[in-house]
Amino acid sequence: MTGRSLRIINHLRLVALECRSASRVDLDHACALLLADPADAQMRHAETLMRGFRQAVCKRPVFYRPGTADLSFDEAWLGRLFEAIEQEDKDSFRFLIQSRVPRWTQRNLAFLIRSISEQFHKF
């Protein structure tokens, strides 16, 4: 996995720790709020992803502590999605999303992942 993808995963691990005790969110509602207020949305994409990830994959996700060298299945899957975006491999991105996420939430999860990837291009 590329260094960029690993940095994003490590950032998501930090966000997951912060969101551990927060309530889960409905991805449809959360994404609609992010689109309604784009000025403040950039800082909330990762938080929304972490709080709604369980809904998207229909099971409890596993995220290791920041700095851990190993990757869980969930982290590796997200890393492959970020790499597909970086390589502009739309077919792989679509396949990865469709292989694991129910149809009704695919668009919202893809939106969040693309937004987070875009934010990391700015750094």
ChimeraX attribute file (.defattr): number of C-alpha atoms within 10 A of each C-alpha:
attribute: neighborCount
match mode: 1-to-1
recipient: residues
	/A:1	10
	/A:2	11
	/A:3	8
	/A:4	16
	/A:5	21
	/A:6	20
	/A:7	15
	/A:8	20
	/A:9	23
	/A:10	21
	/A:11	14
	/A:12	23
	/A:13	22
	/A:14	19
	/A:15	19
	/A:16	24
	/A:17	15
	/A:18	13
	/A:19	15
	/A:20	11
	/A:21	9
	/A:22	11
	/A:23	9
	/A:24	15
	/A:25	18
	/A:26	15
	/A:27	22
	/A:28	14
	/A:29	10
	/A:30	18
	/A:31	21
	/A:32	11
	/A:33	12
	/A:34	18
	/A:35	11
	/A:36	11
	/A:37	10
	/A:38	11
	/A:39	9
	/A:40	11
	/A:41	16
	/A:42	16
	/A:43	13
	/A:44	17
	/A:45	21
	/A:46	24
	/A:47	20
	/A:48	23
	/A:49	26
	/A:50	25
	/A:51	23
	/A:52	20
	/A:53	22
	/A:54	15
	/A:55	20
	/A:56	22
	/A:57	17
	/A:58	11
	/A:59	9
	/A:60	11
	/A:61	15
	/A:62	14
	/A:63	21
	/A:64	19
	/A:65	15
	/A:66	16
	/A:67	13
	/A:68	10
	/A:69	9
	/A:70	10
	/A:71	17
	/A:72	12
	/A:73	12
	/A:74	17
	/A:75	22
	/A:76	17
	/A:77	15
	/A:78	20
	/A:79	21
	/A:80	18
	/A:81	25
	/A:82	25
	/A:83	20
	/A:84	17
	/A:85	17
	/A:86	17
	/A:87	11
	/A:88	11
	/A:89	12
	/A:90	13
	/A:91	9
	/A:92	16
	/A:93	19
	/A:94	14
	/A:95	11
	/A:96	16
	/A:97	21
	/A:98	13
	/A:99	10
	/A:100	13
	/A:101	18
	/A:102	14
	/A:103	12
	/A:104	10
	/A:105	17
	/A:106	17
	/A:107	15
	/A:108	20
	/A:109	23
	/A:110	17
	/A:111	14
	/A:112	22
	/A:113	18
	/A:114	16
	/A:115	15
	/A:116	20
	/A:117	20
	/A:118	15
	/A:119	15
	/A:120	12
	/A:121	9
	/A:122	6
	/A:123	5
